Amino acid sequence: MNVYWNEQYCAPTTHFETFKKSRVIVDRIALKRSVSSRVAIKDPSDTPGALQLAQQLIQDNLTPEYYRAVTTGEPRRLGNSNGFAWDEGIWQHVLHSTAGILCAVDDVSDNGEIQACSLSSGLHHARPNKGKGWCTVNSLAIGALYARKAGRVVVLDLDAHCGGGTTRYIRGTGVLQIDLSTEDYDSYEQSETDDGSVLLVADADDYFDMLASSLDALTAAKPDIVLCNAGVDVYPLLTERQVRDREVVVAEHLRGLGCKTVLVMAGGYGDFTTIADLHVATIAAFAQTS
């Protein structure tokens, strides 16, 4: 399984998990032979045209004022709307991590792969006109819209928080979002999507029942390609063991459906080693089923 990443994913100067954990994930993959033997770390900038395509799709999917803010930091109120002080690394982070998602989509839609991954995070809360909740550009939604060339697209959002930003992009596009959260931050009315999307907010006791319902809804949608926003910020509400079990359940279910899957890393906060190991568990679960 190809896993897309380069140092520009970590380009912002702010030392925060969204910006820095991908480097730790890559290091942990290298230490875990059972995973490293099954994945290939690939630099999206090595794919001809990937950065240019990412730049164009970002520009096309943001308002002109917000695009200027992401690339230059001005106006400052928008440059800082993700919750961080803007710096020049923000644009490189966004550009390269978006390119990674697009490369992963191409792998499964055009290049015969079943699964691919980008170590992207800071995605699903961002709107076309501003950042929100530590998310700068919603490359998850941009990737889902790009993936429509492969057929029916479903976004399976397993981050602890709701993907209200994604709903702003997919309304009326035919993309479905199945959103299983443990907190109601960035929640939205079902009618906002107008596409049959499903939003479930679960507590620890009923999480796996709700997960089963989410996967049933995904099965009913008959997707050709799934973009999985695999947040591990459900920890510590769920135990480490439960998070690892979730990843296996989801990976095996998607494999059983025979649909193509693109993974992104989404939320995960706290001790870098713990959260990186949980993200590696996600990659391992999918690599085992490839």
C-alpha positions as CSV (number, residue, x, y, z in Angstrom):
1,M,0.0,0.0,0.0
2,N,1.3,3.4,-0.9
3,V,1.5,5.9,1.9
4,Y,2.1,9.5,0.7
5,W,4.2,11.9,2.8
6,N,7.1,14.4,2.7
7,E,8.7,16.8,5.0
8,Q,6.4,19.7,3.8
9,Y,3.5,18.0,5.6
10,C,5.3,19.3,8.7
11,A,6.3,22.7,7.3
12,P,4.4,25.0,9.7
13,T,6.4,26.4,12.6
14,T,3.7,25.8,15.1
15,H,4.5,22.6,17.1
16,F,1.1,21.0,17.1
17,E,-0.1,17.4,16.4
18,T,-1.9,18.3,13.2
19,F,1.3,19.7,11.7
20,K,4.0,17.5,13.3
21,K,2.7,14.0,14.0
22,S,3.1,12.7,10.4
23,R,6.9,12.7,10.8
24,V,6.6,10.5,13.9
25,I,4.2,8.2,12.1
26,V,6.8,7.7,9.3
27,D,9.4,6.9,12.0
28,R,7.2,4.4,13.7
29,I,6.4,2.7,10.5
30,A,10.1,2.2,9.9
31,L,10.5,0.6,13.3
32,K,7.6,-1.9,12.7
33,R,8.8,-4.4,10.2
34,S,5.4,-6.1,9.9
35,V,4.0,-2.7,8.6
36,S,7.0,-1.3,6.7
37,S,7.3,-4.5,4.6
38,R,3.7,-3.9,3.4
39,V,3.8,-0.2,2.6
40,A,5.8,2.2,0.5
41,I,6.4,5.7,1.6
42,K,6.0,7.9,-1.4
43,D,6.6,11.6,-1.9
44,P,3.7,13.3,-3.7
45,S,6.0,15.9,-5.2
46,D,7.7,13.0,-7.2
47,T,4.5,12.5,-9.1
48,P,4.5,14.7,-12.2
49,G,1.8,17.3,-12.1
50,A,0.6,16.4,-8.6
51,L,1.5,19.8,-6.9
52,Q,0.1,21.7,-9.9
53,L,-3.2,19.8,-9.7
54,A,-3.4,20.3,-5.9
55,Q,-2.8,24.0,-6.3
56,Q,-5.5,24.3,-9.0
57,L,-8.1,22.3,-7.1
58,I,-7.4,24.2,-3.8
59,Q,-7.9,27.5,-5.7
60,D,-11.0,26.3,-7.4
61,N,-12.6,25.2,-4.1
62,L,-11.8,28.2,-1.9
63,T,-13.2,31.6,-2.1
64,P,-10.6,34.1,-3.6
65,E,-10.2,35.9,-0.3
66,Y,-9.6,32.7,1.7
67,Y,-7.2,31.3,-1.0
68,R,-5.2,34.5,-0.7
69,A,-5.2,34.2,3.1
70,V,-3.9,30.6,3.0
71,T,-1.1,31.4,0.6
72,T,-0.1,34.8,2.0
73,G,-1.6,35.1,5.5
74,E,-3.6,38.2,4.5
75,P,-6.2,39.2,5.6
76,R,-4.9,38.1,8.9
77,R,-8.4,37.2,10.3
78,L,-8.7,34.5,7.7
79,G,-5.0,33.5,7.7
80,N,-5.5,32.7,11.4
81,S,-9.0,31.3,11.1
82,N,-7.8,27.7,11.6
83,G,-6.8,28.6,15.2
84,F,-3.1,29.2,14.6
85,A,-1.0,32.1,13.7
86,W,-0.3,31.9,10.0
87,D,3.3,31.3,8.8
88,E,4.8,30.5,5.4
89,G,4.9,26.8,6.1
90,I,1.1,26.7,6.2
91,W,0.8,26.9,2.4
92,Q,3.4,24.2,1.8
93,H,1.7,22.0,4.4
94,V,-1.6,22.4,2.6
95,L,-0.2,22.1,-0.9
96,H,1.8,18.9,-0.4
97,S,-0.7,17.1,1.9
98,T,-3.5,17.8,-0.6
99,A,-1.3,16.5,-3.4
100,G,-0.8,13.3,-1.3
101,I,-4.6,12.7,-1.1
102,L,-5.0,13.3,-4.9
103,C,-2.1,10.8,-5.6
104,A,-3.8,8.3,-3.3
105,V,-7.1,8.8,-5.2
106,D,-5.3,8.3,-8.5
107,D,-3.7,5.1,-7.2
108,V,-7.1,3.5,-6.5
109,S,-9.0,5.0,-9.4
110,D,-6.4,4.8,-12.2
111,N,-3.5,2.7,-11.2
112,G,-5.1,-0.6,-10.1
113,E,-4.5,-0.3,-6.3
114,I,-7.1,-1.3,-3.8
115,Q,-6.0,1.0,-1.0
116,A,-3.7,4.0,-0.6
117,C,-3.0,6.5,2.1
118,S,-1.9,10.1,2.7
119,L,-0.6,11.1,6.2
120,S,-2.8,14.3,5.9
121,S,-4.6,15.9,8.9
122,G,-6.3,19.1,9.7
123,L,-9.1,18.7,7.2
124,H,-12.8,18.2,7.8
125,H,-13.8,21.3,9.8
126,A,-12.4,23.8,7.2
127,R,-14.9,25.6,5.0
128,P,-14.5,27.0,1.5
129,N,-14.3,30.5,3.0
130,K,-12.3,30.0,6.2
131,G,-10.5,27.6,8.5
132,K,-12.0,26.1,11.6
133,G,-11.1,23.8,14.5
134,W,-7.3,23.4,13.6
135,C,-8.2,22.7,10.0
136,T,-6.9,24.9,7.2
137,V,-8.1,23.4,3.9
138,N,-10.6,20.6,3.6
139,S,-8.5,18.4,1.3
140,L,-10.7,15.4,2.4
141,A,-13.7,17.0,0.7
142,I,-11.6,18.2,-2.3
143,G,-10.3,14.6,-2.6
144,A,-13.8,13.2,-2.4
145,L,-15.0,15.5,-5.2
146,Y,-12.0,14.6,-7.3
147,A,-12.7,10.9,-6.7
148,R,-16.1,11.0,-8.4
149,K,-14.2,10.1,-11.6
150,A,-14.1,6.6,-10.0
151,G,-17.9,6.4,-9.5
152,R,-19.9,6.5,-6.3
153,V,-18.0,8.2,-3.4
154,V,-18.6,7.9,0.3
155,V,-16.7,9.8,3.0
156,L,-16.5,7.6,6.1
157,D,-15.5,10.0,8.9
158,L,-14.4,8.3,12.1
159,D,-12.8,11.3,13.7
160,A,-14.1,12.1,17.2
161,H,-15.6,15.4,16.0
162,C,-18.3,15.9,13.4
163,G,-17.3,16.9,9.8
164,G,-19.4,20.0,9.4
165,G,-16.9,21.5,7.0
166,T,-17.2,18.6,4.6
167,T,-21.0,19.0,4.3
168,R,-20.4,22.5,2.9
169,Y,-18.5,20.9,0.0
170,I,-20.6,17.8,-0.8
171,R,-24.1,19.3,-0.8
172,G,-25.7,18.5,-4.2
173,T,-22.6,16.7,-5.5
174,G,-23.7,13.0,-5.1
175,V,-21.0,12.4,-2.5
176,L,-22.3,10.7,0.7
177,Q,-20.9,11.3,4.2
178,I,-21.2,8.8,7.0
179,D,-20.0,10.5,10.1
180,L,-19.5,8.6,13.4
181,S,-18.4,10.9,16.1
182,T,-18.0,10.9,19.9
183,E,-18.4,14.7,20.4
184,D,-20.9,17.1,18.8
185,Y,-18.3,19.8,17.8
186,D,-19.1,20.9,14.3
187,S,-22.3,19.0,14.1
188,Y,-24.8,19.8,11.4
189,E,-28.5,19.2,10.6
190,Q,-29.0,16.1,8.3
191,S,-30.9,18.4,5.9
192,E,-27.8,20.4,5.3
193,T,-26.4,17.7,3.2
194,D,-29.6,16.8,1.3
195,D,-27.9,13.6,0.1
196,G,-28.8,10.9,2.6
197,S,-25.7,11.4,4.7
198,V,-25.7,9.9,8.1
199,L,-24.4,11.5,11.3
200,L,-24.2,9.4,14.5
201,V,-22.8,10.6,17.8
202,A,-21.9,7.8,20.2
203,D,-20.6,7.3,23.7
204,A,-18.0,4.7,24.6
205,D,-20.7,2.1,25.7
206,D,-22.5,2.1,22.3
207,Y,-19.6,3.0,20.0
208,F,-19.3,-0.4,18.4
209,D,-23.0,-0.8,17.9
210,M,-23.0,2.6,16.2
211,L,-20.0,1.6,14.2
212,A,-22.0,-1.4,12.9
213,S,-24.8,0.9,11.9
214,S,-22.4,3.2,10.1
215,L,-21.0,0.3,8.2
216,D,-24.5,-0.9,7.3
217,A,-25.2,2.5,5.9
218,L,-22.0,2.4,3.9
219,T,-22.9,-1.0,2.5
220,A,-26.3,0.2,1.5
221,A,-24.7,3.1,-0.4
222,K,-22.8,0.7,-2.6
223,P,-19.7,2.9,-3.0
224,D,-17.0,2.4,-5.6
225,I,-14.5,4.4,-3.5
226,V,-14.4,5.3,0.2
227,L,-12.3,8.1,1.7
228,C,-11.8,7.2,5.3
229,N,-11.0,10.0,7.7
230,A,-9.4,7.7,10.3
231,G,-9.2,9.9,13.4
232,V,-7.8,8.3,16.5
233,D,-8.9,11.1,18.7
234,V,-11.6,8.8,20.0
235,Y,-8.8,7.8,22.3
236,P,-8.8,8.0,25.3
237,L,-12.6,7.8,25.4
238,L,-12.0,4.4,23.7
239,T,-9.0,2.4,25.0
240,E,-6.0,1.8,22.7
241,R,-7.2,-1.8,22.3
242,Q,-10.6,-0.6,21.2
243,V,-9.2,1.8,18.7
244,R,-7.0,-0.9,17.2
245,D,-10.0,-3.2,17.1
246,R,-12.1,-0.6,15.3
247,E,-9.4,-0.3,12.6
248,V,-9.5,-4.0,11.9
249,V,-13.3,-4.1,11.8
250,V,-13.4,-1.2,9.3
251,A,-10.6,-2.5,7.1
252,E,-12.1,-5.9,6.9
253,H,-15.5,-4.6,6.1
254,L,-14.3,-2.3,3.3
255,R,-12.2,-5.1,1.9
256,G,-15.3,-7.4,2.0
257,L,-17.3,-4.9,0.0
258,G,-14.5,-4.8,-2.6
259,C,-14.5,-1.0,-2.8
260,K,-11.4,1.1,-3.2
261,T,-10.2,3.0,-0.1
262,V,-8.2,6.2,0.5
263,L,-7.0,6.7,4.1
264,V,-6.2,10.0,5.7
265,M,-5.1,10.4,9.4
266,A,-7.4,13.0,10.8
267,G,-7.4,13.8,14.6
268,G,-5.2,12.3,17.2
269,Y,-3.8,14.4,20.1
270,G,-1.6,14.0,23.1
271,D,1.6,12.0,23.5
272,F,3.2,11.7,20.0
273,T,4.3,8.1,20.5
274,T,0.9,6.9,21.6
275,I,-1.0,8.7,18.9
276,A,1.5,7.8,16.2
277,D,1.3,4.1,17.2
278,L,-2.5,4.3,16.9
279,H,-2.2,5.8,13.4
280,V,0.2,3.1,12.5
281,A,-2.4,0.6,13.7
282,T,-4.8,2.0,11.1
283,I,-2.3,1.7,8.3
284,A,-1.4,-1.9,9.5
285,A,-5.0,-2.9,9.5
286,F,-5.5,-1.8,5.9
287,A,-2.1,-3.1,4.7
288,Q,-3.0,-6.5,6.1
289,T,-6.1,-6.6,4.0
290,S,-4.5,-5.4,0.8
